[in-house]
Amino acid sequence: MSSFVGGFMLGALLVGMWAFGDTLALPPALTSSLVQKTANIAPPESGAISIANQQAGSTVTVDSVTVPPPGVWVAVREVNGNDLGNVLGAARVNGPHANISIPLLRATAPDLSYAVELYRDDGSESFDLANDSVYVDFSTGVPVVAYFTTTN
């Protein structure tokens, strides 16, 4: 029972650190103990996208997506300045995959920038921008996004 309470307290402390950033710090003794206990746990795999510039049209071809099962949604998005805009289409991949053809609801236009972004499925098995969460690269903590430009 005492290990459960200790684990709960440690979990609450770590959640507090995550929520409040650098405003909380672990005592050195607890930090070294935590590092020793977690040293043998491998970090989760992160996703990677490879895409080349391509002709404008009604489909986008992604060269490769490297993610562990159960996979992700690969969504094509417009780029508006520094922001990602509308989703033009999405396809589901269940793990590492190459040459993914994504049909679009609206064709891309020549000489514009677009992005491919990865999303975790919420369990519905259909893409939903409002409910599917952005896939985050665990080594950098940022969403997995790759940009490309269209040509004539």
N, C-alpha and C positions, 0 to 999 in steps of 0.2 A: 504494500500500500504506500509506503514512504517513497518508493521509486516512482510510482505513478504521480504522486504529488510533486516530487522534484521535477519530473519530466514536464508536467503541466506548467509549473512555474517557469522552467527554462523556455518552454514554448511561448508562454505569455511574454517573457522578456524579449525573445527574438521577434515576435510580432510587433512589440512596441518599438524595437530598434528599426524594423522595416518601415513602420508607419511614421516615425519621427526622425528618421535619417540619422545624422550625426549628433543629434542633441542628446542621445543616450549612449553610454559606453559600457562595455562589459569590463568587470574587474580583471586584471591580468591573470589571476589564478583560474578564473572561470574560462577565460579566453583560451589559455593553453590546454585546459582539460577538454574543452569543446573541440579544438583543433585535433587533438590526439584521437578523440572518439570518432571524428568524421573523416580522418585522413584516408581511410580505405574505401570511402564511398566515391564512385566515379560520378562526375557531373553529368547531367542529362545532355544528350546530343542536341546540337543546334541545327537549324535549317539553313539551307543555302540554295540560292537560285542562280541559274546561269541563263542569260538571254542576250541575243544579239539584236542589233538594229535590223529592221525588216520593212518590207513593203507595206504600205497602208492597205487595209482590206477588212474583210468580215471575220477573219480568224487571226489569232496570235499564236505563234509557236514558241514555247519555252524549251530551251535546250535541255535543261535538267533541273530537277528539284531533289535535294537530298534531305530527307527527314525520316525519323524512325516511325514504325507503325504506331498508331493506327492511321497516320497520314494527316493531310491538311487539305484545305481548299486553296486553290491557286487563283487569285482574282486579278483581272486586268483593270487598272484604274486610270482615269484621266489625270493629268497633272495641271494644276492651276497655279502658276507662280511657284511658291514654295509649298503649296498644299496639295494633298491628294484629293481628287474630285470624285465624280460618279464612277461606279463600278460598271464596266461595259460587258463583262462576262466572267464566269468562274467555272473551274473544273476540279473535280475531286481526284486526288492521288492518295493511295494507301501506303505509301512508303517511298523509297528512292525510285525515281522514274525519269525517263528521258523522252525527248521529242513529244511534249504534251501540246496537243492542239486544242486551243480554247475558242469555241464559237462565241461571237460577240452579238449582243442585242443591237448595237449600233456600231458601224464600221469605224475604224481609225482613219484619220485624215493625214495626208502627206505633210512632212516636215514639222511634226509636233512631237512632244515628249509624252510618254506614258509610263506607267509603273506596273510591276507585278508584285503583289503583296500576298503573304501567306496568312491563313486564318485557321484556327482550331474549330472543328465542328462542335456544336452545342448538343449533339445527340439526335438532332432532327433528321440527319442525312440529307438535308437540302441547305443550300447556301442562303444565309440571312445576315446581312451586314449589321443589323441591329443586335443580333444575339450571338453570332459567332465571334470569338475573341481573336484579336490579332496574335499571331504566332511570334514569340519573342526569342531572339538568340540569347541563350543563357550565358554565354561568355561575355557579351557586351551589354545585355539588358535592353537592347533596342529592337523594334519590330524588324522582321526580315522583309526587305523591299529591294527590288532591282529595277533600274530605270532603262528605258530604251527609247530610240527615236525612230520615227517612220520615214520612209522615202517614197518617191513616186513609183 
